[in-house]
């Protein structure tokens, strides 16, 4: 009953806040995951649950962001060996989640949603660029590392590969197969 009374008081005091039992239990769960003690009455039933909930949500998100940065850094080191170029094109892995999301935004496709899978190592995302303009997004390749095969390769608005990219992709896969046969990857 104490919790019900607390939620009702929160609703009365702050009518513009969306307050529910879920808000409170969510706050408790996130606080515990962060290692907060939740011992005192003010910790268990904060003065304004919305602010307390928003605060722990921000801390959880910050923790996730820091973890993702570390995962991306590690993943970049793992995939750096896949960097390859020919006379006109180059392929390389993203260094950060922000870089991956910019790629999706720039090319108007969904590669940004692959950030978590890429960071975990479930897939490998690589950028294809013109060597004379490596800052400008051109094509984005998803590689199946286990089978050394292209899952997909998309350009602006998910357009199909150009002839130039098809040839480059074949050279790249042949290069990776050679590295695998030499036990480099």
Secondary structure, DSSP 8 states (H G I E B T S, - for coil): -HHHHHHHHHHHHTTTS---HHHHHHHHHHHHHTT----SHHHHS-S-HHHHHHHHHHHHHHHHHHHHHHHHHHHHHHHGGG-EE-SSEEEEE-SSHHHHHHHHHHHTSSGGGGHHHHHHTSSEEEEEEEGGGTTS--EEEEEETTTTEEEEEE-GGG----HHHHHHHHHHHHHHHHHHHTT--
